[in-house]
Amino acid sequence: MDKVSVLLASSYTGLSQSLQRLMENEDWIQVVGTSSLARDVVEMTNNLAPNVVVIDYELTDRFVEMAQALLNIDPEIKIVVLSVIDQVRQMATELLLEREPSDPAAIKWISKNSRPVELLGAISQSRQRQLQ
């Protein structure tokens, strides 16, 4: 079975390292890269073609544009956003692409205070799409 490829993007090295350690313990996930700079995320996505990009919302003040660029590269990509601010979810959802009700959500919001199982569950949704 193919692994889910994941790109991690956070300006906080400690967060990236913790996420990478968490994912290395899962035999169905392969971390294909990490980035601490917003300007590199789109280029790395284009070059590495991950199934999932996990982005710390605080990485950029231009999140909507970044998400749009990632979806332009691969409309099937799954974006998992880590955030401490729940209002951000509503704002960004309103600004992002409208999707057909039958389309899987392109963007999943996870609180930084969430348990690791919630993040792994969001990534797993991408894996389930691959199997269909």
N, C-alpha and C positions, 0 to 999 in steps of 0.2 A: 504494500500500500504506500502511496506517495505521502511524503511528509508535507505539512503545511509550512511554507517558507514565510519567515517573518522578518521585517525590518523594524528596528527599534530606533525611535527618535526622541531624545530628551536632552535638554541643556544641563541636566543634573547627572553627573557621572555616577553618583551613588544609586540613583533610580535605574539607570540603564544597566548597571552591573547587577543589581538585585533582580531585575526582570530577566536578564540573560541567564543568571543562575537558576531561576525558577523554571525557565523554558528548557534549559539543558537537561533537566530531570524528566522531561516528557519525551518519550521515544517517537512521538508523532509530529514534533515541532523541530524545525531547523531554523536557527537564527542566521540569516544570510548577511546581515550587516547591522551596524549601529552608526548613528549620526548624532552629533551634538550641535549641529548647525542647520538652521532651517533651510538655508540656500542649497544644501547638499541633498535634502530629502527627495526632491523631485528627480534630480539627476540619478541618484542611487536607485530610485524606484524604476526609472527607465532602464538602467543597466542591469539590475539584479532581478527584476520581475517578481517581487514577492507576492504571495497570495494575500498577506495582511501587513499593514503598516500600523504599528502602535506608536501614537504620537502624544507626547506631553503637550497639553493645550498651551502651556506657558512658553513653549519653544518659539512661537512667533505671534506677532500681533496681526498677522495676515493669514489667519488660519483658513478662512473661507476660500481665499484664492489658492492656497496650497492644496486644500481638499479637492477643489475643482480641477487643478492641474493633475493630481493623482488619478482622478476619475477619467480625465481625458486620455491619460496613458493607458489605463485599463479599466473599462466600465464595470468589470467584475470584481475589482479589488475591494477588500474589506478594510475599512479604516476604524481602528479602535482608538478612541480619544480618552486620555486620562486627565481628569479635571477635579479640582476641589470646589468649583463653583457650579451649582446646579442650574443657575439662570443662564449660563453659557450654553447649555444644551438647547434650551428653547430658542435663544437668539440664533444660534448657528443653524438649527434645523429650519428655521424660517428663511434663512438666507441661501441655503443650499438647494441643489437641484430638486425639482419636484420629481418624484418617482411614481411609477404606476403602483397601485395597491398590491399587485401580484409580485412586484419586484422585491427581492430581499433587501433589507436595509443596507445601504452602503456604509453607513456610519453608525457605530455603536459607542455610546458614552458610558464610561466606567469611572466611578469615584475613586480618587487616589486612596480613600479610606476603605475601599472594598477589600474583601478577602481575595486571596489569589485565585480561588476557584472561579470567581466571577470573570476575571480576565481570561483564564483558560477556557471558560465556557464561550466567551465571545469569539475567541480564536477558533474554537472547535466548530462554530457555526460555519466558518469558511470551509473547513474540512468536509463537513456534511454536504455543502454545495458541490465540492469536487467529486464526491461519490455519486451524485445524481446524474 
